[in-house]
Amino acid sequence: MSKRILIVEDEKNIVDILSFNLTKEGYETLEAYDGQAGLQLALEQNPDLILLDLMLPKMDGFDVCRNLRKENRSTPVIMLTAREEETDKVLGLELGADDYITKPFSMRELLARVKANIRRNEMMSGAPASVPSGSRMELGRISIDPDQMVVCKDGRPLDLTQREYELIKFLASQPGKVFSREALMEHVWNYEGYVGDVRAVDVAVRRLREKVEDDPASPQFVVTRRGLGYYFNA
């Protein structure tokens, strides 16, 4: 069965280009030209992925994403933004967006991100059954339970997004090993061969540190190796 992509974008020419290219790749598309209509379609049609513009009539992309997650929908969301402000990207990720892509973007990059996020969501849907029992990781003050998909610090569960959970779980699976941003894009974001903006990794790491570290400015768990990448310090 073809995967369905919901495009929520108020510029018709962009919708037409996206719909044409996605259809050519074998996807079905749904279109909405304002935030309210986009949220309604997302809840009623349960698409496999949503391409969500930030600047929309009636309801902006932030509110669409916020309301979608309030309904406990885990549909992957890629935000489309013409803005370069880091605060927009941080807010989008914090509200539950899975990724962002800044306009203008190449169609190759967008299609790769669509494919990666759909594949990742399918993998996560089947993850609990594939994780062997007794695989809980005890790493000093941090513990990770893959069965429950829960990370605890000092015995208290942390309120992590799915991406933040996947990021710390991957880093903690090989304590002390440094992973470049490109490697994290491939292993955590599932971007084969890596395409796109490595700043997404920095944004995700910063948000993760705000939740897991005693002092995010002096991280003890998710540590930077300058010029090389990030590692988990057990």
N, C-alpha and C positions, 0 to 999 in steps of 0.2 A: 504494500500500500504506500502511495506517495506521502511524503511528509508535507505538512501544511505550514506555511509561513504567513503570519499576520504582519502586514506592513501598516504602520500608523505614522503617517507623514502628510502634511498639509500641502506640499508642493506636488501638483499632479505630474509634472514632467519627471520628477524623481521617482514617484510611485510607478509610473509607466516603465521607466528604465529598469527599476528593481524587479518589477513583476515579469518583464520580458526575459531578463537574464536568469531569474530563479526558475521560471517555467522551462526555459531551455535546458536547465540542469536537472529537470525531472521533478521539481517541487510544485505543489499546488499553492496558490496565493489567495489571501483574503486582504482587502484593503479598507482602511478607514482614514478619513481626512481630518478628524478632530479627536481630542483625547477621550471624550465621553463615549463616542462611538467605538473607539479602539478598545476601551475597557470592557464595554458591553460585549463586543465580539470575542474578546479574550476569554471572558467568563462563560459565554454561551457555546463557543466553538472549540475551546480547549486546543489551540494550535500547538504544533511541536516547537515553535520558536517565534519570538516577536522581535521585529525591527521597529524600534520606538524612537521617534524624533523627540527632542526635548522641548522645542518651542512649538506648541500646538494651540489652536483655538479651544475654548471651553474648559479644557483641563490640560495642564502641561504634563510632560513626560514623567517628571518626578512624582506627581500625584497619581498618575496611571500606575506606575510601578509600585508605589506605596500601597494603593488600594488592592492591587493584584496580590501582593504578598500578605496583606491582611486577610485575604480569603484563602490563605494557605495554598496558593497555586505556585508550583515550582517550575513553571514554564521558563525556559531560558530566555533572557531579555538582553538584546544588544542595543545599547543606546546610540542614536545617531545625533551628533552635535556639531554645530559650526563653531562652537566656543572652544577656546584653548585654555580657559581658566581651570586650574587644578581643582579648585573648590567644587566645580560642577561635577568633575569626574569622581571625586571623593564622595560627594553626596549621592550620586547615582549608584555607586557601588555599595554604599552604606544602606541604601533603601532596598537593595536586593538585586540590582542589575548584575548580570553575569559578566558583561564586557561593555566596552564603548569603542566607537570608531569615529574619528573626527573627519568632517567634510573639509575639502573634497577627498574622497577615498577611491582607490582603484577597485574595480569590480572583482578582480582576482582576489584581493585581500578580503573583501566582504564575503565572497562565496566560501573562502577558506575558513573564515570565522564561523559562518553559519554551519558548515559541515562539522567543524570541531565541537561546537557547543551542542549540537544535536547528538553527536556521538558520545560526548561526555555525559549528557543527561541519560542516555540509554545505559551507559556503563554504571552510573550511580544508581539507577533504578534497580539494577541487578546485583549491586554490590553486597548487601547484607547476606545474601544466600551464598556468595562466593568466598566470604571471609571465614577462615577456620575458627572454631571456638578456641578460647584460651589464647587469643592473639593480642590481648591488652598490653599496651606498652607503658611501662613504669619508668619515668625519666626524672627522678628526683621529685621536685615539686609539681611536675607536670605528668599527667597520665592521660592516655588516649585509648578509648574503647571503640574499636572499629565496628563491633556488633551494634552498639547504640549510636555510633557516630557522635560521640561526646568527648570533649576535651575538658579535663578538670585541672585546676591549679589549687594546690593546698586542699584538695578534696572538694572544692566547690566548682560546679560546672560553669563554663564560660559561654556567653551568648555570642557564638560565632555564626557568620554567614556560611553557606555551603563552600564558597570559594576559600574563605579563611580556614575552614576545617581541612579542606584538601591540601592547602598550602603547608600548614603546620604538620599534618600527618606525613606528607612526603618528606619534608626536611627532617623530621624526627625519626623517620625510618632508617636514616643513615647519619647518625649524629657525628658532627665534626667535618663532614664532607661538604665542601663548598660547591654550590651550584650557581652558574651564571644566570643572568636574567633570561637569556635565550633558552637555556636548558629548562628553566622553570616554565617558560612559555610552552615548551614541548611536552613536558611531563605532567604539569598541573593544568595548563590551559588546553592541552591536547592539540597544539598547533604543529602539525607535521612540517619539519623543515623550518619552522618559525616564520610567521609573517606578522608584520604590524609593529605596534608601538610598545617597546619594553617598559615604558613608564607605567603601564598597567600593573606590572610586578611591584614597582616601588610604591604605588598607591595601596595595593593590597597588603604589602608588608607593613606599611605605616599604620593602616587600620588594625591589623593583627596585633602589632606591638601595643597599641593603645588599650587593648583588651587583655593581653597576656603578661605584659611587663609591669614590674613595680614602678619603674621610671622609664617611660618610652624614649626619653632622650638619652638614656644610658642602658641600652638593652642588654639583658643577661641571657636570654633564651634564643631569640632570633637575631643573630649577629651578622654585621656586615664585614666582609673581608674586602677592604678598599681596592677597587679596580678589578675585582674578581667576581663577587656575587654575595650570596647569603648562605649561612649554615646554622644548624641547630646546635646549641651548646648544652649538652646534657649535664 
